């Protein structure tokens, strides 16, 4: 629940050793047009907004490959939250 708040994620990503696992929980949207109506819309706090596919592609640009994803937190009541594991 942090990466959408970080101005330059590379500062953190560059410190992750090769072959490590990265676990990320983040709000995602089916359509970016939905953002302004979401409780996750916080322009002074959230610097990034993603679709599921967009986030996976964005992480790939940083050199991470998706291992697994889940929407279990959303199923338990957290609105539009996805969990990801990357390596």
C-alpha positions in Angstrom: 0.0 0.0 0.0 2.9 2.4 -0.7 4.1 2.4 -4.3 1.3 4.7 -5.5 2.6 7.4 -3.1 6.3 7.3 -4.1 7.6 10.0 -6.5 10.4 7.9 -7.9 9.9 4.1 -7.4 13.2 3.4 -9.0 14.9 4.6 -5.8 13.4 1.5 -4.1 13.3 -0.9 -7.0 17.0 -0.4 -7.7 17.8 -1.7 -4.1 15.9 -5.0 -4.5 18.4 -7.8 -5.0 18.0 -10.0 -8.1 15.8 -13.0 -7.7 13.9 -11.4 -4.8 10.1 -11.5 -4.5 8.3 -8.2 -4.4 4.8 -8.1 -2.8 2.6 -5.2 -3.7 -1.0 -4.3 -2.7 -2.4 -1.4 -4.7 -5.8 0.0 -5.8 -6.5 -0.7 -9.5 -9.3 0.4 -11.8 -11.1 -1.4 -14.7 -11.2 2.0 -16.5 -9.1 5.0 -15.6 -12.1 7.2 -16.2 -13.5 5.8 -12.9 -10.7 7.4 -10.8 -12.4 10.6 -9.8 -15.4 8.7 -8.4 -13.3 6.3 -6.3 -12.5 6.6 -2.7 -8.9 6.0 -3.8 -8.9 9.3 -5.7 -6.5 11.5 -3.7 -4.6 13.8 -6.0 -2.4 15.2 -3.2 -1.5 11.7 -1.9 -1.7 9.2 -4.8 0.8 9.9 -7.5 -0.1 7.0 -9.7 -3.3 5.3 -10.8 -3.4 2.0 -12.7 -5.5 -0.6 -14.4 -4.5 -4.2 -13.6 -2.8 -4.6 -17.0 -1.2 -1.2 -16.8 0.4 -1.9 -13.4 1.8 -5.3 -14.6 3.3 -3.5 -17.7 4.7 -0.7 -15.6 6.4 -3.2 -13.3 7.8 -5.0 -16.3 9.4 -1.7 -17.4 11.3 -1.7 -14.1 12.4 -5.3 -14.8 9.9 -7.3 -12.7 7.9 -10.2 -13.9 4.5 -11.1 -12.5 4.4 -14.4 -10.6 0.9 -14.1 -9.2 -2.0 -11.7 -8.6 -5.1 -11.8 -6.5 -8.1 -9.7 -5.6 -8.7 -11.4 -2.2 -8.6 -8.1 -0.3 -11.4 -6.8 -2.5 -13.4 -10.0 -1.8 -13.0 -9.2 1.9 -14.3 -5.7 1.4 -11.4 -3.4 0.4 -12.6 -1.5 -2.7 -10.6 -2.2 -5.9 -7.5 -3.6 -4.2 -5.2 -6.0 -6.0 -2.2 -7.9 -4.6 0.7 -8.8 -6.8 3.9 -10.9 -6.5 6.7 -10.1 -8.8 10.2 -11.4 -9.2 
